[in-house]
Every structure is written in structure tokens, then in C-alpha cells.
């Protein structure tokens, strides 16, 4: 009988390539080029957010779940908060819930990746990530938590 063993976000870095491949495979199920943005219910927000795709990135030696956001227009503070709520919901109940149930094969066996942890979950905007890690080299607006 296999017992589940949690690994740290530092240990998860070793599996970044396999996790990225699994995310790419999962993202092929989107029916258009908008990713999770297609399912935003708030019409004004949906109009400004062109695309929203999950991925992972290494920041300061830890693997973080990231949402890459493609914007048509800058979001207000209220809209940013609404988008963060939406991302939180996708991580806990939507995309993330389905993704964490699919095994990812690695040289060390199967792993399951969760974008949500009810005890240690946090989400930061790209600016907050940059402030804590000035040399991270982000290419676009991102939010993460893992």
C-alpha cells in the first residue's frame, strides 16, 4: 500500500519539467485561447482579462503555482481583488481540484500537484513577488500560490 508523502515546494523544484508538461497537457482542454478567462462570470472583468493560464515557476528556490494573466486594459483595485477571488476559487474548486487528482509520472514515482492548500495558501501579485525577489525576471502579470 502506497502512503501519501507531502513534499516541500523546494523539493518540488526537481519535478518542474514533469509538472509543466502535465499543465500543458491539461491546458489543451481549453476550447479557445483564453484559458480560464473564458469562465469569468463578471462581464466587465471578463472584458478586460483576455487570458488566464495556470503554470509554475521557481522563485527563490521554491516552486510556485502561477496564473499568467493577459490583460486588454489595466484593472482597478476592485477588479484586481475580484480576479484574485476568481483565481482562488479556480485553485481550490475549479481547475486546481481536477488537476490535483491526476497523477504526474516522475523518475521517482507518481506525484500529485495541488494549487491549493487550506492551511498555507497565499496569493501575491507580481509586484509583491518582485519586491521579495528582485532578480526573478518575470515576463508578465502573474499571481501564484502553492
C-alpha positions, -999 to 999 in steps of 0.1 A, spaced: 0 0 0 14 34 -10 12 61 16 10 97 6 40 118 14 39 156 12 70 172 -3 80 208 1 79 235 -26 117 233 -25 117 196 -32 91 201 -59 116 221 -80 131 188 -91 99 179 -108 93 213 -126 96 198 -161 72 170 -155 47 194 -138 49 219 -167 43 191 -191 12 180 -172 -1 215 -170 4 219 -208 -15 187 -214 -43 199 -191 -44 233 -208 -51 217 -242 -86 211 -229 -94 248 -231 -117 254 -261 -101 287 -271 -70 309 -265 -84 325 -233 -78 297 -208 -96 302 -175 -106 337 -185 -134 322 -206 -152 312 -175 -151 346 -156 -188 354 -148 -183 392 -142 -188 406 -177 -168 438 -170 -138 418 -157 -141 393 -185 -139 421 -210 -106 433 -195 -90 399 -189 -81 384 -223 -64 352 -210 -56 334 -177 -34 303 -177 -20 282 -148 17 274 -147 45 270 -122 77 290 -117 107 287 -95 111 317 -72 139 318 -46 144 280 -49 107 272 -44 82 260 -69 51 283 -70 18 279 -87 13 309 -110 -16 324 -130 -4 342 -161 -28 370 -169 -32 386 -203 -49 420 -199 -66 442 -225 -69 470 -201 -54 478 -166 -76 466 -138 -88 488 -109 -81 477 -74 -116 463 -70 -112 444 -103 -79 430 -92 -95 418 -59 -123 402 -79 -98 385 -102 -78 372 -72 -111 358 -57 -118 341 -90 -82 326 -91 -86 314 -55 -119 297 -65 -103 281 -96 -73 269 -75 -95 254 -47 -126 241 -65 -122 245 -103 -91 239 -124 -70 231 -93 -94 205 -79 -93 185 -112 -56 189 -117 -46 177 -83 -64 144 -89 -43 135 -119 -10 117 -113 22 131 -128 48 105 -136 83 113 -125 115 92 -123 108 88 -85 72 77 -90 39 95 -93 32 128 -77 0 149 -73 3 187 -75 -21 210 -57 -25 247 -64 -45 249 -32 -37 243 5 -63 253 30 -37 258 57 -8 276 40 -25 292 9 -13 326 -1 -16 347 -32 6 375 -43 6 399 -72 36 400 -94 48 433 -79 48 417 -44 68 387 -57 93 411 -74 97 431 -42 106 400 -23 127 386 -52 141 415 -73 160 393 -97 132 368 -105 128 382 -141 90 379 -146 78 384 -181 41 393 -175 15 398 -149 14 368 -126 -1 356 -94 8 325 -75 4 302 -46 12 266 -40 
